[in-house]
């Protein structure tokens, strides 16, 4: 995996501008902040984001991958003001779950998510290196 950072650009904070990778592609469908039984334990944005991230880790593990294999994340949020106001807390829950791996990311505010209580939905693309192609 190679992070793509044009030399004359200011470094991205908390994400990568681009990632190049070779291997087995893993596509994680949008994960929201409910548990494995599809039940919400909280209506708090940070709690839901943390649960969505833990859900992503669980799906990645099914493919023998982990957060370090993520090359792209897309975040769908319903409230960009809350997102921006709580970035410090969000950064902490992200690092607690995903470590210090920051793939290419996009964040989009949407009018609503399919699950009415959901405040965030995150989808991921990961690449698991094939044997000998690290």
Secondary structure, DSSP 8 states (H G I E B T S, - for coil): -EE---TTS---SSSBS-EE--SEEEEEEEEESB-TTS-BS---HHHHHHHHHHHHHHHHHHTT--GGGEEEEEEEES-HHHHHHTHHHHHHHHHHHHTT---EEEEEE-S--SSTT--EEEEEEEEE--TT--
